[in-house]
Amino acid sequence: MIALAFLLLISCRDSSHWAYQAEPRRGMKSAELACEPAALHSGMRLQMLKTEGNIYHLLSIFVGKFAVDDQNNTTIHFVSDQIKESFQAHCMEGGQRCRIPENIALLIKQQLNQGHEVVLYTKRQSLKLQPADFNKLYKKFEKF
């Protein structure tokens, strides 16, 4: 429990920010809304990628690999003002990126839209998602 409190305290020091990018290329359009950590060594990055008809929610780490089970899943913890939950995410090849389940992605978006801060964390990394600028940038992302 002390380790969890320490992890959350560390994550509160670094401020993350949202970044939106759209690329209308020949034949294929794509958009990205990402929460970038204040420093790469601080842990994780959340990406929402939109391509022709598909949206992907990905969580990446910059140092090391996600700890996985025998089915290549990792446990991610979700904390907001109102919700505390753990979920399984499937890791992609290389072990530094995993796909967030749709129900959890929806929960993240709902909490941020309601003005709640969200923290995603594992045993070693964490990412604090601030609601500031999320609504404005998510609307652009949706319209693309």
Summary of the structure (lengths in Angstrom):
residues: 144
radius of gyration: 14.9
end to end distance: 42.7
largest distance: 52.1
contacts: 418
relative contact order: 0.21
helix: 26%
strand: 42%
